[in-house]
């Protein structure tokens, strides 16, 4: 049973059994993410095909466009985290991000193949994702005790991945029914995205944020203390980076992110290796999505038991294995292991990284700190995607992938030394500014 009481996140559980359940806030957010991912993955599944094969983009152009808009959310992530932390407005800030992403599908529909319109729509989608991600993950991390965060994020990511599994199927069905009409995919995606926003408004409670900010009550008989002068605000990034454990997590995640070339390139490599028909391209992410769905909760539970550092590194080792499979001269059926390795990668890294970093951040700075971490990773992946696209264009697929594999192996060795062996929650009796 996953549902649990959604009272104060710092309140003691009512029973040992309740402590093991996943809070209802996580389930509600998982439902929102499920529907939203159906919408987004419908577009993601056909976008490489639409741009590279349909509109004639080169791998360099696609890599730059994809990486640029993934990294361009940096300032918006920081702004979204800061706004969410002010007054505990996590739900409202996250809702604005979900709505912006839904409207971006309408932009793709109206762009009608124009490069400027496509670029603007992709920018709106990435900005919406950047705004909502940190407040949403802060809502999850504040909904239960730190020792169960791996399982909570695992359940959320499993529901999110259910949408990622259904999205390509929906895109394939729409393309089949409409004789490869991409506009129909964008229209259905837009309507589905609006449904996700409605679910957020109706079923996701606002975070009990004020309750998590500690305060010290004064004795009734004591004279009122003089008001302290207001503290000068400290920049969010500087505040988060004061913690040595958080700094090491950020450095390791960014280093590994720079050696991650992106799913779209991996699926294009598989499509070229197998010479798949264009109509089957949207089905390629299904194997990874199905595996992620099955592995997300077990990976989260393992991370809660053995620590989150080792699963996080093991996930990147699985990604390195996917690079190796695509590099080595293997029979075509062997390429089926690549989506499996991608599933292990995401199950062991995505939610696990948030569960690793969350406890080292104070509750009233949780969204902002996670935004700093997500921003560093996004900027690193911008470099990775753009660099791989350029290497593929100028050197060819094989040398580009070989270079990426060497870079990931080196990043893994460095991250093993950088990541802290364990993390502890910050002292909640003091203001973290």
C-alpha beads as a LAMMPS data file, in Angstrom:
LAMMPS data file: protein, C-alpha beads

433 atoms
432 bonds

1 atom types
1 bond types

-500.0 500.0 xlo xhi
-500.0 500.0 ylo yhi
-500.0 500.0 zlo zhi

Masses

1 110.0

Atoms # bond

1 1 1 0.000 0.000 0.000
2 1 1 1.509 3.355 -1.089
3 1 1 -0.862 5.983 0.311
4 1 1 -0.048 7.605 3.610
5 1 1 -1.018 10.591 5.739
6 1 1 0.174 13.897 4.214
7 1 1 0.601 15.989 7.332
8 1 1 3.709 17.784 8.437
9 1 1 6.849 16.351 6.829
10 1 1 8.732 16.631 10.092
11 1 1 6.010 14.963 12.175
12 1 1 6.720 11.457 13.505
13 1 1 4.920 8.605 11.745
14 1 1 1.866 7.149 13.366
15 1 1 3.112 3.607 13.095
16 1 1 6.107 1.682 11.727
17 1 1 3.939 0.560 8.804
18 1 1 2.968 4.131 7.939
19 1 1 6.618 5.103 7.835
20 1 1 7.190 2.671 4.988
21 1 1 4.326 3.961 2.869
22 1 1 4.718 6.537 0.155
23 1 1 2.852 9.796 0.923
24 1 1 -0.275 10.685 -1.031
25 1 1 1.446 13.842 -2.284
26 1 1 3.942 11.649 -4.128
27 1 1 1.140 9.595 -5.682
28 1 1 -0.704 12.727 -6.815
29 1 1 2.448 14.220 -8.303
30 1 1 3.156 10.884 -9.952
31 1 1 -0.255 10.993 -11.647
32 1 1 0.446 14.520 -12.920
33 1 1 3.844 13.441 -14.213
34 1 1 2.358 10.350 -15.850
35 1 1 -0.129 12.362 -17.903
36 1 1 2.400 15.093 -18.665
37 1 1 4.955 12.543 -19.824
38 1 1 2.445 11.003 -22.219
39 1 1 2.186 14.474 -23.725
40 1 1 5.910 15.229 -23.801
41 1 1 7.099 11.797 -24.933
42 1 1 4.694 11.835 -27.863
43 1 1 6.709 14.784 -29.153
44 1 1 10.108 13.522 -27.990
45 1 1 9.576 10.192 -29.759
46 1 1 9.029 11.792 -33.155
47 1 1 11.140 14.944 -32.829
48 1 1 14.511 13.500 -33.962
49 1 1 12.768 11.883 -36.916
50 1 1 10.827 15.054 -37.705
51 1 1 13.897 17.303 -37.572
52 1 1 16.632 15.068 -39.005
53 1 1 14.709 13.042 -41.573
54 1 1 11.710 15.302 -42.161
55 1 1 13.244 18.773 -42.177
56 1 1 16.803 17.757 -43.079
57 1 1 18.661 18.876 -39.958
58 1 1 22.255 17.634 -39.707
59 1 1 23.383 15.795 -36.549
60 1 1 25.344 18.941 -35.616
61 1 1 22.242 21.130 -35.928
62 1 1 20.083 18.694 -33.997
63 1 1 22.682 18.208 -31.277
64 1 1 23.160 21.948 -30.862
65 1 1 19.406 22.621 -30.810
66 1 1 18.665 19.822 -28.345
67 1 1 21.591 20.614 -26.088
68 1 1 21.047 24.381 -26.195
69 1 1 17.453 24.210 -25.046
70 1 1 18.253 21.660 -22.380
71 1 1 20.964 23.948 -21.032
72 1 1 19.123 27.240 -21.601
73 1 1 16.863 26.470 -18.653
74 1 1 19.709 27.224 -16.207
75 1 1 18.573 30.642 -15.032
76 1 1 14.916 29.601 -15.123
77 1 1 15.627 26.597 -12.879
78 1 1 17.300 28.851 -10.356
79 1 1 14.482 31.378 -10.548
80 1 1 11.850 28.664 -10.210
81 1 1 13.557 27.202 -7.157
82 1 1 13.922 30.605 -5.520
83 1 1 10.299 31.568 -6.156
84 1 1 9.089 28.226 -4.830
85 1 1 11.057 28.605 -1.602
86 1 1 9.580 32.040 -0.925
87 1 1 6.450 31.363 1.081
88 1 1 6.288 27.707 0.078
89 1 1 4.781 28.353 -3.374
90 1 1 5.931 25.020 -4.763
91 1 1 2.586 24.037 -6.270
92 1 1 1.953 27.355 -8.019
93 1 1 5.442 27.568 -9.510
94 1 1 5.342 23.951 -10.638
95 1 1 1.880 24.501 -12.161
96 1 1 3.161 27.441 -14.208
97 1 1 5.898 25.205 -15.597
98 1 1 3.484 22.434 -16.514
99 1 1 1.196 24.917 -18.280
100 1 1 4.058 26.451 -20.272
101 1 1 5.155 23.010 -21.487
102 1 1 1.601 22.166 -22.538
103 1 1 1.335 25.394 -24.523
104 1 1 4.620 24.600 -26.294
105 1 1 2.881 21.704 -28.096
106 1 1 0.443 24.228 -29.506
107 1 1 3.441 26.216 -30.708
108 1 1 4.796 23.203 -32.591
109 1 1 1.398 22.744 -34.180
110 1 1 1.273 26.374 -35.337
111 1 1 4.942 26.508 -36.437
112 1 1 4.164 24.472 -39.584
113 1 1 7.804 23.474 -40.085
114 1 1 9.276 26.969 -39.647
115 1 1 12.632 26.770 -37.903
116 1 1 12.006 29.849 -35.760
117 1 1 8.633 28.524 -34.607
118 1 1 10.086 25.112 -33.778
119 1 1 12.963 26.699 -31.868
120 1 1 10.580 28.901 -29.882
121 1 1 8.331 25.978 -29.035
122 1 1 11.241 23.823 -27.901
123 1 1 12.497 26.724 -25.799
124 1 1 9.057 27.071 -24.142
125 1 1 8.946 23.341 -23.406
126 1 1 12.406 23.317 -21.826
127 1 1 11.680 26.492 -19.863
128 1 1 8.492 24.952 -18.516
129 1 1 10.376 21.840 -17.482
130 1 1 13.063 23.964 -15.872
131 1 1 10.515 25.930 -13.851
132 1 1 8.600 22.921 -12.544
133 1 1 11.269 20.310 -11.816
134 1 1 12.873 21.705 -8.655
135 1 1 9.571 22.689 -6.943
136 1 1 8.093 19.287 -7.780
137 1 1 11.097 17.394 -6.423
138 1 1 11.100 19.622 -3.336
139 1 1 7.444 18.696 -2.736
140 1 1 8.431 15.021 -2.901
141 1 1 11.443 15.376 -0.612
142 1 1 9.440 17.362 1.968
143 1 1 6.587 14.859 2.068
144 1 1 8.300 12.159 4.127
145 1 1 11.320 11.249 6.289
146 1 1 14.792 11.409 4.663
147 1 1 15.452 7.671 5.061
148 1 1 12.541 6.829 2.697
149 1 1 13.298 9.354 -0.045
150 1 1 14.801 6.748 -2.364
151 1 1 11.552 4.778 -2.400
152 1 1 9.419 7.938 -2.696
153 1 1 11.370 9.178 -5.703
154 1 1 11.346 5.659 -7.125
155 1 1 7.547 5.483 -6.996
156 1 1 7.223 8.928 -8.566
157 1 1 9.714 8.099 -11.310
158 1 1 7.947 4.791 -11.988
159 1 1 4.646 6.603 -12.529
160 1 1 6.430 9.245 -14.581
161 1 1 7.963 6.507 -16.704
162 1 1 4.576 4.906 -17.271
163 1 1 3.771 8.068 -19.177
164 1 1 7.077 7.833 -20.992
165 1 1 6.102 4.293 -22.006
166 1 1 2.637 5.268 -23.193
167 1 1 3.755 8.416 -25.007
168 1 1 5.665 6.749 -27.871
169 1 1 2.836 4.211 -28.242
170 1 1 0.366 7.056 -28.569
171 1 1 2.616 8.808 -31.093
172 1 1 2.961 5.612 -33.116
173 1 1 -0.820 5.098 -33.060
174 1 1 -1.495 8.667 -34.183
175 1 1 1.093 8.474 -36.984
176 1 1 -0.332 5.157 -38.138
177 1 1 -3.921 6.421 -38.097
178 1 1 -3.117 9.699 -39.852
179 1 1 -0.542 8.498 -42.407
180 1 1 2.464 10.159 -40.719
181 1 1 0.764 13.478 -39.899
182 1 1 3.066 15.078 -37.330
183 1 1 0.564 17.880 -36.715
184 1 1 -1.895 15.346 -35.319
185 1 1 0.737 14.177 -32.823
186 1 1 1.300 17.751 -31.672
187 1 1 -2.462 18.376 -31.292
188 1 1 -3.072 15.265 -29.172
189 1 1 0.011 16.073 -27.100
190 1 1 -1.322 19.578 -26.383
191 1 1 -4.682 18.298 -25.122
192 1 1 -2.988 15.677 -22.931
193 1 1 -0.682 18.305 -21.426
194 1 1 -3.652 20.443 -20.400
195 1 1 -5.128 17.412 -18.627
196 1 1 -1.946 17.121 -16.566
197 1 1 -2.254 20.761 -15.468
198 1 1 -5.865 20.136 -14.406
199 1 1 -4.826 17.137 -12.300
200 1 1 -2.190 19.244 -10.559
201 1 1 -4.717 21.949 -9.695
202 1 1 -7.318 19.512 -8.382
203 1 1 -5.346 16.806 -6.586
204 1 1 -1.888 18.013 -5.537
205 1 1 -1.962 19.715 -2.116
206 1 1 0.205 22.714 -1.392
207 1 1 3.319 21.865 0.603
208 1 1 3.070 22.487 4.375
209 1 1 6.209 24.551 3.934
210 1 1 5.819 26.927 6.859
211 1 1 5.620 23.970 9.227
212 1 1 9.039 22.765 8.158
213 1 1 10.768 26.052 8.959
214 1 1 11.888 25.777 12.569
215 1 1 10.994 28.402 15.089
216 1 1 11.670 28.775 18.780
217 1 1 8.601 29.771 20.866
218 1 1 9.216 32.239 23.644
219 1 1 8.022 31.733 27.214
220 1 1 4.724 33.494 28.051
221 1 1 6.235 35.388 30.986
222 1 1 9.348 36.517 29.159
223 1 1 9.628 40.060 27.890
224 1 1 9.587 40.345 24.130
225 1 1 13.056 40.313 22.676
226 1 1 14.127 43.228 20.528
227 1 1 13.693 42.657 16.852
228 1 1 16.842 41.517 15.130
229 1 1 17.942 43.446 12.081
230 1 1 16.999 41.713 8.847
231 1 1 19.722 39.518 7.431
232 1 1 21.149 40.490 4.092
233 1 1 19.987 37.997 1.465
234 1 1 22.594 35.569 0.301
235 1 1 22.661 34.430 -3.343
236 1 1 21.023 31.037 -3.678
237 1 1 23.949 29.317 -5.386
238 1 1 26.390 30.581 -2.756
239 1 1 24.100 29.404 0.047
240 1 1 23.833 25.884 -1.372
241 1 1 27.531 25.661 -2.176
242 1 1 28.506 26.388 1.420
243 1 1 27.834 22.751 2.254
244 1 1 30.874 20.616 1.345
245 1 1 28.775 17.476 0.747
246 1 1 26.445 19.331 -1.634
247 1 1 29.407 20.801 -3.512
248 1 1 30.847 17.347 -4.092
249 1 1 27.494 16.000 -5.293
250 1 1 27.159 18.927 -7.691
251 1 1 30.674 18.517 -9.078
252 1 1 30.277 14.779 -9.624
253 1 1 26.842 15.080 -11.261
254 1 1 28.055 17.844 -13.583
255 1 1 31.167 15.925 -14.567
256 1 1 29.142 12.825 -15.403
257 1 1 26.523 14.912 -17.207
258 1 1 29.159 16.325 -19.550
259 1 1 29.933 12.759 -20.697
260 1 1 26.243 11.902 -21.353
261 1 1 25.374 12.234 -25.028
262 1 1 21.587 12.017 -24.690
263 1 1 18.942 9.446 -25.516
264 1 1 18.035 10.939 -28.882
265 1 1 21.524 10.318 -30.228
266 1 1 21.545 6.765 -28.885
267 1 1 18.244 6.014 -30.618
268 1 1 19.505 7.568 -33.848
269 1 1 22.597 5.331 -33.608
270 1 1 20.378 2.268 -33.126
271 1 1 18.167 3.325 -36.043
272 1 1 21.196 3.697 -38.313
273 1 1 22.710 0.398 -37.164
274 1 1 19.488 -1.550 -37.718
275 1 1 18.363 0.488 -40.743
276 1 1 14.896 0.724 -39.215
277 1 1 12.001 2.223 -41.213
278 1 1 11.089 5.738 -40.147
279 1 1 7.637 4.652 -38.947
280 1 1 9.196 2.369 -36.313
281 1 1 11.499 5.003 -34.850
282 1 1 8.996 6.188 -32.169
283 1 1 8.967 2.649 -30.728
284 1 1 12.673 2.646 -29.846
285 1 1 12.274 4.318 -26.393
286 1 1 9.718 1.718 -25.280
287 1 1 12.268 -0.827 -24.067
288 1 1 14.053 1.688 -21.856
289 1 1 10.761 3.081 -20.540
290 1 1 9.441 -0.373 -19.666
291 1 1 12.659 -1.302 -17.905
292 1 1 12.738 1.982 -16.004
293 1 1 9.143 1.410 -14.902
294 1 1 10.069 -1.980 -13.433
295 1 1 13.376 -0.900 -11.873
296 1 1 12.664 2.564 -10.437
297 1 1 11.093 1.440 -7.149
298 1 1 13.552 -1.438 -6.480
299 1 1 16.474 0.876 -7.262
300 1 1 15.116 3.459 -4.841
301 1 1 14.679 0.889 -2.087
302 1 1 18.205 -0.426 -2.634
303 1 1 19.536 3.130 -2.469
304 1 1 17.745 3.640 0.861
305 1 1 19.392 0.511 2.250
306 1 1 22.958 0.646 0.928
307 1 1 23.376 4.381 0.405
308 1 1 22.746 6.415 -2.731
309 1 1 26.341 6.918 -3.887
310 1 1 26.966 3.382 -5.168
311 1 1 23.694 2.999 -7.164
312 1 1 24.261 6.432 -8.731
313 1 1 27.717 5.411 -9.963
314 1 1 26.516 1.957 -11.030
315 1 1 23.854 3.587 -13.197
316 1 1 26.488 5.520 -15.116
317 1 1 28.490 2.328 -15.494
318 1 1 25.419 0.844 -17.198
319 1 1 25.347 3.818 -19.576
320 1 1 29.007 3.178 -20.370
321 1 1 27.992 -0.392 -21.184
322 1 1 25.423 0.935 -23.672
323 1 1 28.128 2.954 -25.397
324 1 1 30.319 -0.158 -25.578
325 1 1 27.541 -2.272 -27.139
326 1 1 27.036 0.323 -29.866
327 1 1 30.787 0.502 -30.480
328 1 1 31.582 -3.198 -30.676
329 1 1 30.848 -5.246 -33.810
330 1 1 27.898 -7.272 -32.528
331 1 1 24.977 -9.011 -34.165
332 1 1 21.852 -6.927 -34.564
333 1 1 19.875 -8.737 -31.836
334 1 1 22.565 -7.722 -29.323
335 1 1 21.522 -4.086 -29.749
336 1 1 18.370 -4.940 -27.785
337 1 1 20.475 -4.728 -24.617
338 1 1 21.002 -0.986 -25.115
339 1 1 17.473 0.001 -23.952
340 1 1 17.895 -2.330 -20.962
341 1 1 21.121 -0.594 -19.969
342 1 1 19.449 2.779 -20.425
343 1 1 16.687 1.642 -18.072
344 1 1 19.246 0.675 -15.422
345 1 1 20.956 4.034 -15.915
346 1 1 17.828 6.092 -15.316
347 1 1 16.467 3.947 -12.483
348 1 1 19.770 4.235 -10.620
349 1 1 20.464 7.920 -11.187
350 1 1 17.442 10.166 -11.753
351 1 1 15.499 9.971 -8.496
352 1 1 18.508 8.628 -6.606
353 1 1 20.431 11.860 -7.250
354 1 1 17.570 13.939 -5.809
355 1 1 17.359 11.609 -2.804
356 1 1 21.129 11.912 -2.366
357 1 1 21.141 15.704 -2.399
358 1 1 17.839 16.455 -0.642
359 1 1 18.843 15.601 2.946
360 1 1 21.921 17.845 2.868
361 1 1 19.770 20.903 2.080
362 1 1 17.666 22.745 4.691
363 1 1 13.914 22.395 4.178
364 1 1 13.330 26.101 3.540
365 1 1 16.000 26.091 0.806
366 1 1 15.253 22.665 -0.635
367 1 1 13.780 23.721 -4.002
368 1 1 16.499 26.292 -4.620
369 1 1 19.300 23.892 -3.767
370 1 1 17.904 21.176 -6.020
371 1 1 17.577 23.801 -8.756
372 1 1 21.299 24.568 -8.434
373 1 1 22.090 20.867 -8.818
374 1 1 19.747 20.427 -11.790
375 1 1 21.177 23.540 -13.435
376 1 1 24.732 22.275 -13.166
377 1 1 23.733 18.959 -14.653
378 1 1 21.749 20.627 -17.470
379 1 1 24.627 22.888 -18.457
380 1 1 26.989 19.924 -18.459
381 1 1 24.632 17.952 -20.676
382 1 1 24.470 20.931 -23.019
383 1 1 28.211 20.586 -23.544
384 1 1 27.902 16.828 -23.932
385 1 1 25.114 16.936 -26.538
386 1 1 26.621 19.759 -28.575
387 1 1 30.082 18.199 -28.431
388 1 1 28.871 14.787 -29.528
389 1 1 26.833 16.303 -32.368
390 1 1 29.905 18.170 -33.603
391 1 1 32.116 15.077 -33.283
392 1 1 29.599 12.941 -35.204
393 1 1 29.388 15.558 -37.976
394 1 1 33.152 15.998 -38.414
395 1 1 34.580 12.616 -37.359
396 1 1 31.775 10.142 -37.973
397 1 1 29.664 8.007 -35.636
398 1 1 32.338 5.553 -34.492
399 1 1 35.073 7.985 -33.421
400 1 1 32.515 10.290 -31.787
401 1 1 31.015 7.486 -29.698
402 1 1 34.451 6.144 -28.795
403 1 1 35.478 9.555 -27.502
404 1 1 32.253 9.789 -25.488
405 1 1 32.901 6.372 -23.934
406 1 1 36.421 7.351 -22.877
407 1 1 35.119 10.598 -21.403
408 1 1 32.430 8.771 -19.413
409 1 1 34.947 6.238 -18.078
410 1 1 37.213 9.059 -16.906
411 1 1 34.274 10.899 -15.343
412 1 1 33.231 7.756 -13.477
413 1 1 36.704 7.332 -12.014
414 1 1 36.730 10.968 -10.881
415 1 1 33.177 10.828 -9.467
416 1 1 34.121 7.773 -7.387
417 1 1 36.644 9.969 -5.587
418 1 1 34.495 13.109 -5.452
419 1 1 31.141 11.866 -4.164
420 1 1 30.778 11.783 -0.379
421 1 1 30.475 8.310 1.118
422 1 1 27.431 9.388 3.137
423 1 1 25.225 12.423 3.609
424 1 1 23.431 13.726 6.638
425 1 1 20.593 16.162 7.064
426 1 1 21.572 19.744 7.913
427 1 1 21.088 21.163 11.351
428 1 1 17.499 22.401 11.342
429 1 1 17.902 24.415 14.524
430 1 1 19.717 27.229 12.748
431 1 1 18.816 29.530 9.934
432 1 1 20.666 28.521 6.778
433 1 1 21.122 31.986 5.347

Bonds

1 1 1 2
2 1 2 3
3 1 3 4
4 1 4 5
5 1 5 6
6 1 6 7
7 1 7 8
8 1 8 9
9 1 9 10
10 1 10 11
11 1 11 12
12 1 12 13
13 1 13 14
14 1 14 15
15 1 15 16
16 1 16 17
17 1 17 18
18 1 18 19
19 1 19 20
20 1 20 21
21 1 21 22
22 1 22 23
23 1 23 24
24 1 24 25
25 1 25 26
26 1 26 27
27 1 27 28
28 1 28 29
29 1 29 30
30 1 30 31
31 1 31 32
32 1 32 33
33 1 33 34
34 1 34 35
35 1 35 36
36 1 36 37
37 1 37 38
38 1 38 39
39 1 39 40
40 1 40 41
41 1 41 42
42 1 42 43
43 1 43 44
44 1 44 45
45 1 45 46
46 1 46 47
47 1 47 48
48 1 48 49
49 1 49 50
50 1 50 51
51 1 51 52
52 1 52 53
53 1 53 54
54 1 54 55
55 1 55 56
56 1 56 57
57 1 57 58
58 1 58 59
59 1 59 60
60 1 60 61
61 1 61 62
62 1 62 63
63 1 63 64
64 1 64 65
65 1 65 66
66 1 66 67
67 1 67 68
68 1 68 69
69 1 69 70
70 1 70 71
71 1 71 72
72 1 72 73
73 1 73 74
74 1 74 75
75 1 75 76
76 1 76 77
77 1 77 78
78 1 78 79
79 1 79 80
80 1 80 81
81 1 81 82
82 1 82 83
83 1 83 84
84 1 84 85
85 1 85 86
86 1 86 87
87 1 87 88
88 1 88 89
89 1 89 90
90 1 90 91
91 1 91 92
92 1 92 93
93 1 93 94
94 1 94 95
95 1 95 96
96 1 96 97
97 1 97 98
98 1 98 99
99 1 99 100
100 1 100 101
101 1 101 102
102 1 102 103
103 1 103 104
104 1 104 105
105 1 105 106
106 1 106 107
107 1 107 108
108 1 108 109
109 1 109 110
110 1 110 111
111 1 111 112
112 1 112 113
113 1 113 114
114 1 114 115
115 1 115 116
116 1 116 117
117 1 117 118
118 1 118 119
119 1 119 120
120 1 120 121
121 1 121 122
122 1 122 123
123 1 123 124
124 1 124 125
125 1 125 126
126 1 126 127
127 1 127 128
128 1 128 129
129 1 129 130
130 1 130 131
131 1 131 132
132 1 132 133
133 1 133 134
134 1 134 135
135 1 135 136
136 1 136 137
137 1 137 138
138 1 138 139
139 1 139 140
140 1 140 141
141 1 141 142
142 1 142 143
143 1 143 144
144 1 144 145
145 1 145 146
146 1 146 147
147 1 147 148
148 1 148 149
149 1 149 150
150 1 150 151
151 1 151 152
152 1 152 153
153 1 153 154
154 1 154 155
155 1 155 156
156 1 156 157
157 1 157 158
158 1 158 159
159 1 159 160
160 1 160 161
161 1 161 162
162 1 162 163
163 1 163 164
164 1 164 165
165 1 165 166
166 1 166 167
167 1 167 168
168 1 168 169
169 1 169 170
170 1 170 171
171 1 171 172
172 1 172 173
173 1 173 174
174 1 174 175
175 1 175 176
176 1 176 177
177 1 177 178
178 1 178 179
179 1 179 180
180 1 180 181
181 1 181 182
182 1 182 183
183 1 183 184
184 1 184 185
185 1 185 186
186 1 186 187
187 1 187 188
188 1 188 189
189 1 189 190
190 1 190 191
191 1 191 192
192 1 192 193
193 1 193 194
194 1 194 195
195 1 195 196
196 1 196 197
197 1 197 198
198 1 198 199
199 1 199 200
200 1 200 201
201 1 201 202
202 1 202 203
203 1 203 204
204 1 204 205
205 1 205 206
206 1 206 207
207 1 207 208
208 1 208 209
209 1 209 210
210 1 210 211
211 1 211 212
212 1 212 213
213 1 213 214
214 1 214 215
215 1 215 216
216 1 216 217
217 1 217 218
218 1 218 219
219 1 219 220
220 1 220 221
221 1 221 222
222 1 222 223
223 1 223 224
224 1 224 225
225 1 225 226
226 1 226 227
227 1 227 228
228 1 228 229
229 1 229 230
230 1 230 231
231 1 231 232
232 1 232 233
233 1 233 234
234 1 234 235
235 1 235 236
236 1 236 237
237 1 237 238
238 1 238 239
239 1 239 240
240 1 240 241
241 1 241 242
242 1 242 243
243 1 243 244
244 1 244 245
245 1 245 246
246 1 246 247
247 1 247 248
248 1 248 249
249 1 249 250
250 1 250 251
251 1 251 252
252 1 252 253
253 1 253 254
254 1 254 255
255 1 255 256
256 1 256 257
257 1 257 258
258 1 258 259
259 1 259 260
260 1 260 261
261 1 261 262
262 1 262 263
263 1 263 264
264 1 264 265
265 1 265 266
266 1 266 267
267 1 267 268
268 1 268 269
269 1 269 270
270 1 270 271
271 1 271 272
272 1 272 273
273 1 273 274
274 1 274 275
275 1 275 276
276 1 276 277
277 1 277 278
278 1 278 279
279 1 279 280
280 1 280 281
281 1 281 282
282 1 282 283
283 1 283 284
284 1 284 285
285 1 285 286
286 1 286 287
287 1 287 288
288 1 288 289
289 1 289 290
290 1 290 291
291 1 291 292
292 1 292 293
293 1 293 294
294 1 294 295
295 1 295 296
296 1 296 297
297 1 297 298
298 1 298 299
299 1 299 300
300 1 300 301
301 1 301 302
302 1 302 303
303 1 303 304
304 1 304 305
305 1 305 306
306 1 306 307
307 1 307 308
308 1 308 309
309 1 309 310
310 1 310 311
311 1 311 312
312 1 312 313
313 1 313 314
314 1 314 315
315 1 315 316
316 1 316 317
317 1 317 318
318 1 318 319
319 1 319 320
320 1 320 321
321 1 321 322
322 1 322 323
323 1 323 324
324 1 324 325
325 1 325 326
326 1 326 327
327 1 327 328
328 1 328 329
329 1 329 330
330 1 330 331
331 1 331 332
332 1 332 333
333 1 333 334
334 1 334 335
335 1 335 336
336 1 336 337
337 1 337 338
338 1 338 339
339 1 339 340
340 1 340 341
341 1 341 342
342 1 342 343
343 1 343 344
344 1 344 345
345 1 345 346
346 1 346 347
347 1 347 348
348 1 348 349
349 1 349 350
350 1 350 351
351 1 351 352
352 1 352 353
353 1 353 354
354 1 354 355
355 1 355 356
356 1 356 357
357 1 357 358
358 1 358 359
359 1 359 360
360 1 360 361
361 1 361 362
362 1 362 363
363 1 363 364
364 1 364 365
365 1 365 366
366 1 366 367
367 1 367 368
368 1 368 369
369 1 369 370
370 1 370 371
371 1 371 372
372 1 372 373
373 1 373 374
374 1 374 375
375 1 375 376
376 1 376 377
377 1 377 378
378 1 378 379
379 1 379 380
380 1 380 381
381 1 381 382
382 1 382 383
383 1 383 384
384 1 384 385
385 1 385 386
386 1 386 387
387 1 387 388
388 1 388 389
389 1 389 390
390 1 390 391
391 1 391 392
392 1 392 393
393 1 393 394
394 1 394 395
395 1 395 396
396 1 396 397
397 1 397 398
398 1 398 399
399 1 399 400
400 1 400 401
401 1 401 402
402 1 402 403
403 1 403 404
404 1 404 405
405 1 405 406
406 1 406 407
407 1 407 408
408 1 408 409
409 1 409 410
410 1 410 411
411 1 411 412
412 1 412 413
413 1 413 414
414 1 414 415
415 1 415 416
416 1 416 417
417 1 417 418
418 1 418 419
419 1 419 420
420 1 420 421
421 1 421 422
422 1 422 423
423 1 423 424
424 1 424 425
425 1 425 426
426 1 426 427
427 1 427 428
428 1 428 429
429 1 429 430
430 1 430 431
431 1 431 432
432 1 432 433
